[in-house]
Every structure is written in C-alpha cells, then in structure tokens.
C-alpha cells in the first residue's frame, strides 16, 4: 500500500546514504512508512510491523544483495 497524507509523520533518515539517495522511515500509529529522500513529496510505502520485521530480516540475510 502506498499513500500521501496531510498528517505528515516525523521522518528519520538512515545514517549511511549513497550520494544523497537515502531511505527515510516514519512511524504513524502501528505502521512503518518508508520513502526515498530523492522525492520527499512523493508517495511512501506503508508496512505493518510484521512486514517491516520481515524486510529487515531480508536485508540482514542478504536477500537484496544482488538487486
């Protein structure tokens, strides 16, 4: 699911970025929001806490290393 809302959450930028192309994470209610710093006015992806945990496990496990 993706979204854009007038209720803008606080966004946090990861510490390690690739030339300013960073992942930003926000929290609203029980959902984790993810967007690109390149297009902060664009849409974001909404993840449940379970989906977020699965994503982080995939990152740590190298699932996305060859993308």
Secondary structure, 3 states (H helix, E strand, C coil): CEECCCCCCCEEECCCCECCECEEEEEECCEEEEEEHHHCCCCEEEEEHHHHHHHHHHHHCCCCCCC
